């Protein structure tokens, strides 16, 4: 996985585990049912064309499809007609008027299940996606998307949807190796929720989970494009990224701006409801660590961040008040 260089502080996006099928569909070519098969043959000379959506103008609710496979079967005379005769017949006579049609909001996982449940001879046919504009998506694209979704789900923390510890550390090590010998630096921002056990004790584990979800969501919204957010401990979230080549005097201010931006995610929401209304909002520390130019070690980066966390905790402790005791000189 190649690290992305931090540019402007743009919100990062999180891919859902199961995306809607609409954005994945490609535009479909639409033909009226009265179009001759001879005209259809010309269209299928385009090697990129895999399927046509066939519409009946007199019956708008009637939707059919003609796949390249079905077109080939028809035009080779398997249905008992000569090629010359078939070329003059309307495409409506050859179309499949019972194709698999789904809405754009249907999930990829659901549509893939429907596609694979079809008759064996139809599994390779595209699925029609209804909407303002008709779309198509192939079974192979659906299966690939499901595999991606499963990989994505297995690499995410079940509570926060941030990356899992293993995935975070693996990515961190890959990025450390990738910046070797370059002018880039690796930056890590550690966010720690203090006394999470006390939150769970007063509001139940669901309250602690809600705090972590709020925090992770805020971090992912505020993290610059190219950054990753992962949960590496019970109450610890780590945001990692790569700084571009910067003059030495600009590194510290840049890292501090990033830390301050991510620290905003720890602010209590405007209105606490449900279990969160029963607990005081926990104290949270946000600290940052940055590697040397062109060299970084994953374990050392995390160690430096935790050392900064210890320093932040110490500075937050109330200072002891020393009083002179009677008889003290």
Protein Blocks (a to p, Z undefined) as FASTA:
>chain_A
ZZdddddddddddddfbdcfklmpccdddddfklcfklmmmmmmpmklmbdcdddfklmk
bccdddfklmmmmmnopnopafklmmmpcfklmpccbbccddfkbcfklmmmmmmmpcfk
lmmpccddedjbdcdddfklmmmmmmmmmmmmmmpcfklopacfklmmmmmmmmmmmmgo
iabdcdddddddehklmmmmmnojklmmmmmmmmmmmmmmmpcghiacddfbfklccddd
ddddddfklmmmmmmmmmmmmmmmmpccfbdghjllmpccdddddddddddehiacfklm
mmmmmmmmmmmmmmmpccddddddehiZZ
